[in-house]
Amino acid sequence: MRDFSHLSEREVLALAISAEEEDGRIYADFAERLRADYPASAKIFQEMSAEENDHRRSLIDLYVEKFGSHIPLIRRQDVRGFTSRRPVWHLPALGIETVRQTARQMEIESSRFYRAAAARTSDAAIRKLLGDLAEVEDHHERTAGDITERQLAEGRRESEDDNARRRFVLQIVQPGLVGLMDGSVSTLAPVFAAAFATHVPWNAFLVGLAASIGAGISMGFAEALADDGKISGRGSPLIRGLVTGLMTTVGGIGHTLPFLIPFFWTATYVAAGVVIVELIAIAWIRWRYMESNPFSAALQIMVGGALVFACGVLIGSS
């Protein structure tokens, strides 16, 4: 790698051409990835890609005029101090807000580059073009904002953000909540039945551990195999299965861990407290993300959990 300060005017222009081409292709990739779910924003990034291509053509015209037709390949990763752009195809999930933030950061970096490059050249034409491009990059975010206001009129921006939230709820929150509810509630009966049947905390811990892991595996496979996500829009079945299985296990492990305490009643009281916290957390998640009535959600979870808990205690004590 070479220092930016060691590049000649010819090499600086070649680097600028390469950078504009790369940024234009990234914006085009953003547009393609967003087209299905965020068509208005995709159009914005397509326009930004076209603008980067205009910059590239202007730079090439000036380069050919000054240095001839051969343009050496000099990329950001060849120059010390530059941030390499991560290829869009490396990103399995690309949220709309992540794309917007990335684009803003790209424009900031490009502006800094053009100002530093303009300060190092003594050629008036090169200095003018680089300075103009720095001004364009400075205002690109504002320009993108103006395009956003124009393209996303009549509530489209809000609609896209609502769509992003809906996808998050469908793909992450909902399967996670299903798993957490199943793990927290379904494992109550075997854990407390084992505890009250033996009065040995270690036995209850082993039963709870087995029940939690077994339920996690079962729920994970059930969720992954239930829906491929293509019609429902619930996303990758593998991710949903992993989320459901993990949260199922977490839900059961939570009130199982207290039975590592060797004193039966202490372990039981702590486990009961953890159960209450788990049920409150489930009720809050249902209210926060599933738009359930908070009192109704709390009542349903608390009553259901209390019944399962009572079944475990009664069976274990019989």
Contacts in CASP RR format, 6 or more apart in sequence:
PFRMAT RR
TARGET T0000
AUTHOR 0000-0000-0000
METHOD contacts of the structure
MODEL  1
MRDFSHLSEREVLALAISAEEEDGRIYADFAERLRADYPASAKIFQEMSA
EENDHRRSLIDLYVEKFGSHIPLIRRQDVRGFTSRRPVWHLPALGIETVR
QTARQMEIESSRFYRAAAARTSDAAIRKLLGDLAEVEDHHERTAGDITER
QLAEGRRESEDDNARRRFVLQIVQPGLVGLMDGSVSTLAPVFAAAFATHV
PWNAFLVGLAASIGAGISMGFAEALADDGKISGRGSPLIRGLVTGLMTTV
GGIGHTLPFLIPFFWTATYVAAGVVIVELIAIAWIRWRYMESNPFSAALQ
IMVGGALVFACGVLIGSS
1 77 0 8 1.000
1 78 0 8 1.000
1 79 0 8 1.000
1 80 0 8 1.000
2 78 0 8 1.000
2 79 0 8 1.000
2 80 0 8 1.000
3 79 0 8 1.000
3 80 0 8 1.000
4 79 0 8 1.000
4 80 0 8 1.000
4 81 0 8 1.000
4 82 0 8 1.000
4 116 0 8 1.000
5 120 0 8 1.000
7 15 0 8 1.000
7 74 0 8 1.000
7 79 0 8 1.000
9 66 0 8 1.000
9 120 0 8 1.000
9 121 0 8 1.000
9 123 0 8 1.000
9 126 0 8 1.000
10 63 0 8 1.000
10 66 0 8 1.000
10 67 0 8 1.000
10 72 0 8 1.000
11 72 0 8 1.000
11 74 0 8 1.000
12 117 0 8 1.000
12 120 0 8 1.000
12 121 0 8 1.000
13 59 0 8 1.000
13 62 0 8 1.000
13 63 0 8 1.000
13 66 0 8 1.000
13 67 0 8 1.000
13 126 0 8 1.000
14 63 0 8 1.000
14 71 0 8 1.000
14 72 0 8 1.000
14 73 0 8 1.000
14 74 0 8 1.000
15 74 0 8 1.000
15 75 0 8 1.000
15 76 0 8 1.000
15 78 0 8 1.000
15 79 0 8 1.000
16 59 0 8 1.000
16 113 0 8 1.000
16 114 0 8 1.000
16 117 0 8 1.000
16 130 0 8 1.000
16 133 0 8 1.000
17 56 0 8 1.000
17 59 0 8 1.000
17 60 0 8 1.000
17 63 0 8 1.000
17 71 0 8 1.000
18 73 0 8 1.000
18 74 0 8 1.000
18 75 0 8 1.000
18 76 0 8 1.000
19 75 0 8 1.000
19 76 0 8 1.000
19 110 0 8 1.000
19 113 0 8 1.000
20 52 0 8 1.000
20 53 0 8 1.000
20 55 0 8 1.000
20 56 0 8 1.000
20 59 0 8 1.000
21 52 0 8 1.000
21 53 0 8 1.000
21 56 0 8 1.000
22 75 0 8 1.000
22 76 0 8 1.000
22 85 0 8 1.000
23 52 0 8 1.000
23 85 0 8 1.000
23 106 0 8 1.000
23 110 0 8 1.000
24 48 0 8 1.000
24 49 0 8 1.000
24 52 0 8 1.000
24 53 0 8 1.000
24 56 0 8 1.000
25 49 0 8 1.000
26 85 0 8 1.000
26 88 0 8 1.000
26 106 0 8 1.000
27 45 0 8 1.000
27 46 0 8 1.000
27 48 0 8 1.000
27 49 0 8 1.000
27 52 0 8 1.000
27 103 0 8 1.000
28 45 0 8 1.000
28 46 0 8 1.000
28 49 0 8 1.000
29 87 0 8 1.000
29 88 0 8 1.000
29 89 0 8 1.000
30 42 0 8 1.000
30 45 0 8 1.000
30 88 0 8 1.000
30 94 0 8 1.000
30 99 0 8 1.000
30 102 0 8 1.000
30 103 0 8 1.000
31 42 0 8 1.000
31 43 0 8 1.000
31 44 0 8 1.000
31 45 0 8 1.000
31 46 0 8 1.000
31 49 0 8 1.000
32 42 0 8 1.000
33 88 0 8 1.000
33 94 0 8 1.000
33 99 0 8 1.000
34 41 0 8 1.000
34 42 0 8 1.000
34 45 0 8 1.000
34 94 0 8 1.000
34 96 0 8 1.000
34 99 0 8 1.000
35 42 0 8 1.000
37 96 0 8 1.000
37 160 0 8 1.000
37 163 0 8 1.000
37 164 0 8 1.000
37 167 0 8 1.000
38 96 0 8 1.000
38 160 0 8 1.000
38 163 0 8 1.000
38 164 0 8 1.000
40 151 0 8 1.000
40 152 0 8 1.000
40 156 0 8 1.000
40 157 0 8 1.000
40 160 0 8 1.000
41 96 0 8 1.000
41 99 0 8 1.000
41 100 0 8 1.000
41 148 0 8 1.000
41 151 0 8 1.000
41 152 0 8 1.000
41 160 0 8 1.000
43 151 0 8 1.000
44 144 0 8 1.000
44 147 0 8 1.000
44 148 0 8 1.000
44 151 0 8 1.000
45 99 0 8 1.000
45 103 0 8 1.000
47 147 0 8 1.000
48 103 0 8 1.000
48 140 0 8 1.000
48 144 0 8 1.000
51 136 0 8 1.000
51 140 0 8 1.000
55 133 0 8 1.000
55 136 0 8 1.000
58 129 0 8 1.000
58 133 0 8 1.000
59 129 0 8 1.000
59 133 0 8 1.000
60 71 0 8 1.000
62 125 0 8 1.000
62 126 0 8 1.000
62 129 0 8 1.000
63 71 0 8 1.000
65 125 0 8 1.000
66 123 0 8 1.000
66 125 0 8 1.000
66 126 0 8 1.000
76 82 0 8 1.000
76 83 0 8 1.000
76 84 0 8 1.000
76 85 0 8 1.000
77 84 0 8 1.000
82 113 0 8 1.000
83 109 0 8 1.000
85 106 0 8 1.000
88 94 0 8 1.000
95 164 0 8 1.000
96 160 0 8 1.000
96 161 0 8 1.000
96 164 0 8 1.000
97 164 0 8 1.000
103 144 0 8 1.000
104 141 0 8 1.000
107 137 0 8 1.000
107 138 0 8 1.000
107 140 0 8 1.000
107 141 0 8 1.000
108 137 0 8 1.000
110 133 0 8 1.000
110 137 0 8 1.000
111 134 0 8 1.000
111 137 0 8 1.000
111 138 0 8 1.000
114 130 0 8 1.000
114 131 0 8 1.000
114 133 0 8 1.000
114 134 0 8 1.000
114 137 0 8 1.000
115 130 0 8 1.000
115 131 0 8 1.000
115 134 0 8 1.000
117 130 0 8 1.000
118 126 0 8 1.000
118 127 0 8 1.000
118 130 0 8 1.000
118 131 0 8 1.000
118 134 0 8 1.000
121 127 0 8 1.000
121 130 0 8 1.000
148 157 0 8 1.000
152 160 0 8 1.000
167 233 0 8 1.000
167 235 0 8 1.000
169 289 0 8 1.000
169 290 0 8 1.000
170 232 0 8 1.000
170 233 0 8 1.000
170 234 0 8 1.000
170 235 0 8 1.000
171 233 0 8 1.000
171 234 0 8 1.000
171 235 0 8 1.000
171 236 0 8 1.000
171 239 0 8 1.000
171 240 0 8 1.000
172 239 0 8 1.000
172 243 0 8 1.000
173 285 0 8 1.000
173 289 0 8 1.000
173 290 0 8 1.000
174 234 0 8 1.000
174 289 0 8 1.000
174 290 0 8 1.000
175 223 0 8 1.000
175 234 0 8 1.000
175 240 0 8 1.000
175 241 0 8 1.000
175 243 0 8 1.000
175 244 0 8 1.000
175 247 0 8 1.000
176 243 0 8 1.000
176 244 0 8 1.000
176 246 0 8 1.000
176 247 0 8 1.000
177 247 0 8 1.000
177 282 0 8 1.000
177 285 0 8 1.000
177 286 0 8 1.000
177 289 0 8 1.000
177 290 0 8 1.000
178 219 0 8 1.000
178 223 0 8 1.000
178 244 0 8 1.000
178 247 0 8 1.000
179 216 0 8 1.000
179 219 0 8 1.000
179 244 0 8 1.000
179 245 0 8 1.000
179 247 0 8 1.000
179 248 0 8 1.000
179 251 0 8 1.000
180 247 0 8 1.000
180 248 0 8 1.000
180 250 0 8 1.000
180 251 0 8 1.000
180 278 0 8 1.000
180 281 0 8 1.000
180 282 0 8 1.000
180 285 0 8 1.000
181 282 0 8 1.000
181 301 0 8 1.000
182 215 0 8 1.000
182 219 0 8 1.000
182 248 0 8 1.000
183 212 0 8 1.000
183 215 0 8 1.000
183 216 0 8 1.000
183 219 0 8 1.000
183 247 0 8 1.000
183 248 0 8 1.000
183 249 0 8 1.000
183 250 0 8 1.000
183 251 0 8 1.000
183 252 0 8 1.000
184 251 0 8 1.000
184 252 0 8 1.000
184 254 0 8 1.000
184 255 0 8 1.000
184 275 0 8 1.000
184 278 0 8 1.000
184 279 0 8 1.000
184 282 0 8 1.000
185 301 0 8 1.000
185 304 0 8 1.000
185 305 0 8 1.000
185 308 0 8 1.000
186 211 0 8 1.000
186 215 0 8 1.000
186 308 0 8 1.000
187 208 0 8 1.000
187 211 0 8 1.000
187 212 0 8 1.000
187 215 0 8 1.000
187 251 0 8 1.000
187 252 0 8 1.000
187 255 0 8 1.000
187 256 0 8 1.000
188 255 0 8 1.000
188 275 0 8 1.000
188 305 0 8 1.000
188 308 0 8 1.000
188 309 0 8 1.000
188 312 0 8 1.000
189 308 0 8 1.000
189 309 0 8 1.000
189 311 0 8 1.000
189 312 0 8 1.000
189 315 0 8 1.000
190 207 0 8 1.000
190 208 0 8 1.000
190 211 0 8 1.000
190 312 0 8 1.000
191 204 0 8 1.000
191 207 0 8 1.000
191 208 0 8 1.000
191 211 0 8 1.000
191 252 0 8 1.000
191 255 0 8 1.000
191 256 0 8 1.000
191 259 0 8 1.000
191 271 0 8 1.000
192 204 0 8 1.000
192 268 0 8 1.000
192 271 0 8 1.000
192 309 0 8 1.000
192 312 0 8 1.000
192 313 0 8 1.000
192 316 0 8 1.000
193 207 0 8 1.000
193 311 0 8 1.000
193 312 0 8 1.000
193 313 0 8 1.000
193 315 0 8 1.000
193 316 0 8 1.000
194 203 0 8 1.000
194 204 0 8 1.000
194 206 0 8 1.000
194 207 0 8 1.000
194 208 0 8 1.000
194 316 0 8 1.000
195 201 0 8 1.000
195 203 0 8 1.000
195 204 0 8 1.000
195 259 0 8 1.000
195 264 0 8 1.000
195 267 0 8 1.000
195 268 0 8 1.000
195 271 0 8 1.000
195 316 0 8 1.000
196 312 0 8 1.000
196 313 0 8 1.000
196 316 0 8 1.000
196 317 0 8 1.000
197 315 0 8 1.000
197 316 0 8 1.000
197 317 0 8 1.000
198 204 0 8 1.000
199 264 0 8 1.000
200 264 0 8 1.000
201 259 0 8 1.000
201 260 0 8 1.000
201 261 0 8 1.000
201 262 0 8 1.000
201 263 0 8 1.000
201 264 0 8 1.000
201 267 0 8 1.000
202 259 0 8 1.000
202 260 0 8 1.000
202 262 0 8 1.000
204 256 0 8 1.000
204 259 0 8 1.000
204 267 0 8 1.000
205 256 0 8 1.000
205 257 0 8 1.000
205 259 0 8 1.000
205 260 0 8 1.000
208 252 0 8 1.000
208 253 0 8 1.000
208 256 0 8 1.000
208 259 0 8 1.000
209 253 0 8 1.000
209 256 0 8 1.000
211 252 0 8 1.000
211 256 0 8 1.000
212 248 0 8 1.000
212 249 0 8 1.000
212 251 0 8 1.000
212 252 0 8 1.000
212 253 0 8 1.000
212 256 0 8 1.000
213 249 0 8 1.000
214 249 0 8 1.000
215 248 0 8 1.000
215 249 0 8 1.000
215 252 0 8 1.000
216 244 0 8 1.000
216 245 0 8 1.000
216 246 0 8 1.000
216 248 0 8 1.000
216 249 0 8 1.000
217 245 0 8 1.000
218 248 0 8 1.000
219 241 0 8 1.000
219 244 0 8 1.000
219 245 0 8 1.000
219 248 0 8 1.000
220 241 0 8 1.000
220 242 0 8 1.000
220 244 0 8 1.000
220 245 0 8 1.000
220 248 0 8 1.000
221 241 0 8 1.000
222 244 0 8 1.000
223 237 0 8 1.000
223 240 0 8 1.000
223 241 0 8 1.000
223 243 0 8 1.000
223 244 0 8 1.000
223 245 0 8 1.000
224 237 0 8 1.000
224 238 0 8 1.000
224 240 0 8 1.000
224 241 0 8 1.000
224 244 0 8 1.000
225 237 0 8 1.000
226 237 0 8 1.000
227 234 0 8 1.000
227 237 0 8 1.000
227 240 0 8 1.000
228 237 0 8 1.000
229 235 0 8 1.000
229 236 0 8 1.000
229 237 0 8 1.000
234 240 0 8 1.000
251 278 0 8 1.000
254 274 0 8 1.000
254 278 0 8 1.000
255 271 0 8 1.000
255 272 0 8 1.000
255 273 0 8 1.000
255 274 0 8 1.000
255 275 0 8 1.000
255 278 0 8 1.000
256 271 0 8 1.000
257 274 0 8 1.000
258 267 0 8 1.000
258 268 0 8 1.000
258 270 0 8 1.000
258 271 0 8 1.000
258 274 0 8 1.000
259 267 0 8 1.000
259 271 0 8 1.000
260 267 0 8 1.000
261 267 0 8 1.000
261 270 0 8 1.000
272 309 0 8 1.000
275 305 0 8 1.000
275 309 0 8 1.000
279 301 0 8 1.000
279 302 0 8 1.000
279 305 0 8 1.000
280 298 0 8 1.000
282 301 0 8 1.000
283 294 0 8 1.000
283 297 0 8 1.000
283 298 0 8 1.000
283 301 0 8 1.000
283 302 0 8 1.000
284 294 0 8 1.000
286 292 0 8 1.000
286 297 0 8 1.000
286 301 0 8 1.000
287 293 0 8 1.000
287 294 0 8 1.000
287 297 0 8 1.000
290 297 0 8 1.000
END
